[in-house]
């Protein structure tokens, strides 16, 4: 998953501040957008989806050290606006479990929220192109592409950090440069090499999560198609 396990005080203040400001603006937009929706039926669903994401994000799959986050399921079932709100709640709660510091909740909400939002719109696109079949392939493809894009955003955040670059998984990094001017992580790890490693290893987790997402969406579509088909905020 693309969640950053970065403790407080590692990333520069301006980056975490910008993350909180952007997240606050996006939350205000989402809240305003869903204010006209009849939320009485949605609140229990938000609670269920959020609980599933928390369970997925706090369980590590060995040996690939990957966490299933189910954000694309949240996007498809809740819609982009409610899913983004749910992601913020989840990120805030898991930060209390040590999955990243409280200061990076804003950045993590942007990154993981992007998965939910992109997953929703990609699912709608694939649904139109593939013709509303079992929903397995439509949701699986949406999940895979969303995870790829959110991981790219995460790496972008790491790259622009001009001071310390935080820990992701078991990697704790600082900054520097090699003789060719390439940015280095701690212990002389080249950033471009690190990014390539991420993109080589991460697809194993993306495929697993895509399959799980496809199975969950397919099941929900069979028992409650009204949760999958309607357009949402």
Buried (B, 14 or more C-beta within 10 A) or exposed (E): BBBBBBBEEBBBEEBBEBBBEBBEEBBEEBEEBBEEBEEEEBEEBBEEBBEBBBEBBEEEBEEEEBBBBBBBBBBBBBBBBBBBBBBBBBBBBBBEEEBBBBBBBBBBBBBBBBBBBBBBEBBBBBBEEEEEEEBBBBBBBBBBBBBBBBBBBBBEBBBEBEEBBBBBEEBBBBBEEEEEEEBBBBEEBBBEEBBEEBBEEBBEBBBBBBBBBBEBBBEBBEEEEEBBEEEBB
